[in-house]
């Protein structure tokens, strides 16, 4: 069964599939112009993988279009059932999202890997990378992205599987994402995928995971402009990584901080999609990113070089 719900008439189609009396998100198309409106937050919350109960509907009714507030084509008990399910979606989504934001760590720390910085020897680089992944998880990083874009699908899957094993053994609360390849992320049972701005949309990636039977996943997107941030949010990404923030040139650094502040303080749905800072961020300038509104810090060298436990401790204290 597929229901097309149009919230206040300003959103694109939001498709769901009922299976065993459960309502699953399949696909949503949300205009960027609507992404910042309050009612859009309902679609965004649904797009981020929330699961809702659908009780009392027929097993296979015809496809219909309806407005959540009025002009319902349903009658009697069926109308009350579908309306209750829609309102349940809204209320449960808001409740879960606000709870998630309430428990969101003051600063989210995100390690992005690059084995080529560790050693010119491939075998050594592979071994050192897995060591860094283990140490990062042990240090309490919130997420790790395997970003080894030159590897074949087979090689990336093998590396991803080993990294997933290490993270789950060391610190199950740390999420492990695969760069760009949703198929590889599914094959190695990673927690999600990190998309490029020109990749498939976050909504399409989430649909791929759910079609594979993975109901809980994390979808991240790399963004370089305010428009890309709005588009990622409109397609239901869990968070965006924005950068580069700090460049070698002083004027470019000032522009980077200004751009970061603009995207972090944009008009957005509630709760807003978190934005993390990337690019030249270190323990000395990370506070500027947080003051600009960044919800987290992403980095390669920041977490890959030196004592990662000490770096994590320093960054956590910035918002203590």
Residue pairs with C-beta under 8 A, 6 or more apart in sequence:
1 17
1 18
1 57
1 58
1 59
1 60
1 61
2 15
2 16
2 17
2 26
2 63
3 15
3 16
3 18
3 63
3 64
3 66
3 82
4 13
4 14
4 15
4 63
4 64
4 65
4 66
5 14
5 16
5 66
5 67
5 68
5 86
6 13
6 14
6 65
6 66
6 67
6 68
7 14
7 39
7 40
7 42
7 43
7 68
8 39
8 67
8 68
8 69
9 67
10 34
10 37
10 39
10 40
11 30
11 31
11 34
11 39
11 40
11 43
12 28
12 29
12 30
12 31
12 34
13 27
13 28
13 29
14 28
14 43
14 46
15 25
15 26
15 27
15 28
16 23
16 24
16 25
16 26
16 46
16 54
17 23
17 24
17 26
18 24
18 54
18 57
21 53
21 54
21 55
22 51
22 52
22 53
22 54
23 51
23 52
23 53
23 54
23 85
23 89
24 51
24 210
24 215
25 46
25 47
25 49
25 50
25 206
25 207
25 210
26 207
26 210
27 203
27 204
27 207
28 43
28 46
28 47
28 203
28 235
28 236
29 203
30 40
30 43
30 44
30 47
30 234
30 235
30 236
31 234
32 227
32 230
32 231
32 234
34 40
34 234
35 44
35 230
35 231
35 233
35 234
35 268
35 269
36 230
36 266
36 267
36 268
36 269
37 269
38 269
38 270
40 234
40 269
41 94
41 97
41 269
41 270
41 271
42 89
42 90
42 93
42 94
43 236
44 233
44 234
44 236
44 269
44 273
45 93
45 94
45 96
45 97
46 52
46 89
46 93
46 236
47 202
47 203
47 206
47 235
47 236
48 97
48 236
48 237
48 238
49 206
49 210
49 215
49 216
49 217
50 89
50 92
50 93
50 96
50 97
51 215
52 85
52 88
52 89
52 92
52 93
53 85
53 88
54 85
55 81
55 84
55 85
56 77
56 81
56 84
56 85
57 78
57 81
57 82
57 85
58 78
61 78
64 73
64 74
65 73
66 72
66 73
66 74
66 82
68 83
68 86
68 87
68 90
72 79
72 82
72 83
74 81
74 82
74 83
97 270
97 271
98 271
100 271
101 271
104 274
104 295
105 142
106 316
106 319
106 320
107 290
107 295
107 296
107 297
107 315
107 316
107 318
107 319
108 142
108 143
108 239
108 274
108 276
108 295
108 296
108 297
109 140
109 141
109 142
109 143
109 296
109 297
109 303
109 312
109 315
109 316
110 141
110 142
110 143
110 144
110 145
110 241
110 276
110 296
110 297
110 298
110 299
111 132
111 133
111 136
111 141
111 143
111 144
111 145
111 298
111 299
111 300
111 302
111 303
111 304
111 308
112 144
112 145
112 147
112 278
112 298
112 299
112 300
112 303
113 129
113 132
113 133
113 144
113 145
113 146
113 147
113 148
113 300
113 304
114 147
114 148
114 300
114 304
115 125
115 126
115 128
115 129
115 148
116 125
117 300
117 301
117 304
117 305
118 124
118 125
118 128
118 129
118 132
118 304
119 125
119 128
126 159
129 148
129 159
130 159
130 162
130 163
130 166
132 303
132 304
132 308
133 144
133 146
133 163
133 166
133 167
133 176
134 166
134 167
134 170
135 308
135 309
136 144
136 174
136 303
136 308
137 144
137 166
137 167
137 170
137 171
137 174
138 170
138 171
138 309
139 308
139 309
139 311
139 312
140 171
140 174
140 312
141 174
141 303
141 308
141 312
142 173
142 174
142 175
142 296
143 174
143 175
143 176
143 177
143 191
143 218
143 220
144 163
144 167
144 174
144 175
144 176
144 177
145 176
145 177
145 178
145 179
145 194
145 220
146 156
146 159
146 160
146 163
146 176
146 177
146 178
146 179
146 190
147 179
147 194
147 300
148 155
148 156
148 159
148 179
149 179
149 180
151 159
153 181
153 183
153 184
156 178
156 181
156 184
157 184
157 187
157 188
160 176
160 178
160 184
160 185
160 187
160 188
160 190
161 187
161 188
161 189
163 176
163 188
164 176
164 188
164 189
164 190
167 174
167 176
175 191
175 192
175 218
176 190
176 191
177 185
177 190
177 191
177 192
177 193
177 194
177 218
177 220
178 184
178 185
178 188
178 190
178 192
178 193
178 194
179 193
179 194
180 193
180 194
180 195
180 196
180 199
181 193
182 193
182 200
182 205
182 208
182 209
183 208
184 190
185 192
185 193
185 209
186 208
186 209
186 212
186 214
191 217
191 218
192 209
192 217
192 218
192 219
192 220
192 238
193 205
193 209
193 217
193 218
193 219
193 220
194 220
194 221
194 222
194 241
195 201
195 202
195 205
195 219
195 220
195 221
195 222
195 237
196 221
196 222
197 221
197 222
197 223
197 224
197 228
197 232
199 205
199 221
201 231
201 235
202 219
202 221
202 232
202 235
202 236
202 237
202 238
203 235
203 236
204 235
205 219
206 217
206 219
206 236
209 217
210 217
218 238
219 236
219 237
219 238
220 237
220 238
220 239
220 240
220 241
221 228
221 232
221 237
221 239
221 240
221 241
222 240
222 241
222 243
222 278
223 229
223 232
223 240
223 241
223 242
223 263
223 275
224 242
224 243
226 259
226 262
226 263
226 266
228 240
229 240
229 242
229 263
229 266
229 273
229 275
230 266
232 240
232 273
233 240
233 268
233 269
233 272
233 273
237 273
238 273
238 274
239 273
239 274
239 275
239 276
239 295
239 296
240 263
240 273
240 274
240 275
240 276
241 275
241 276
241 277
241 278
241 298
242 259
242 260
242 263
242 275
242 276
242 277
242 278
242 294
243 256
243 277
243 278
243 279
243 298
244 256
244 278
244 279
244 280
245 253
245 256
245 257
245 259
245 260
245 277
245 278
245 279
245 280
245 281
245 289
246 253
246 256
246 257
246 279
246 280
246 281
246 285
247 253
247 256
247 279
247 280
248 280
253 280
256 279
256 280
257 288
257 289
257 292
260 275
260 277
260 289
260 292
260 293
260 294
261 292
261 293
263 275
264 275
264 292
264 293
264 294
264 295
265 293
266 272
274 295
274 296
275 293
275 294
275 295
276 294
276 295
276 296
276 297
276 298
277 286
277 289
277 292
277 294
277 296
277 297
277 298
278 298
278 299
281 289
281 297
281 298
281 299
281 302
282 299
282 302
283 302
283 311
283 314
283 315
286 297
286 315
286 318
287 318
289 297
290 297
290 318
290 319
297 315
302 311
303 311
303 312
